[in-house]
Structure formats: structure tokens, C-alpha cells
Amino acid sequence: MQPFPMIHQELCTGCHRCIDTCPTHALAQIEGKAQLYQPDKCTYCTACEDICPEQAIELPFLIVFAANQSAT
């Protein structure tokens, strides 16, 4: 299963920033709100989440790996 950004429609104001920022054009504005229009093109780059002024976009499966700090 590929992770996808979640766009909370109740928070989206349709400002178009995420759509303009998406490097792969995976997003589109449908009925005045941002939608993940082409999920197969999404690279999970976080650009849409970072630019959203309403925090309407969430990438819930973003995994951050920490450097291994163990001494050998």
C-alpha cells in the first residue's frame, strides 16, 4: 500500500498553493478544493503539507529515520 497525503476538505480554503507547489502535478482543484487527483504521481515529498497555510494537508505515514547512535 502506497501512502498518500490526506487533504482535509473542511480545512481547505482552495488557495491553490499546494497545487502550484506540487512538483509532479499530482494535485488538482476540484469543486474549489484541493484533491489528490493523480495519486500514482505523488512522491510524498511534503511540499504540499509544508506550504498549506490552513494545515489542511497531512502526510500521516512520513517516517523519519534517526542516525544510529550506538557505540561499537
Buried (B, 14 or more C-beta within 10 A) or exposed (E): EEEBBBBBEEEBEBBEBBBEBBEEEBBEBEEEBBBBBEEEEBEBBEBBBEBBEBEBBBBEEEEEEEEEEEEE
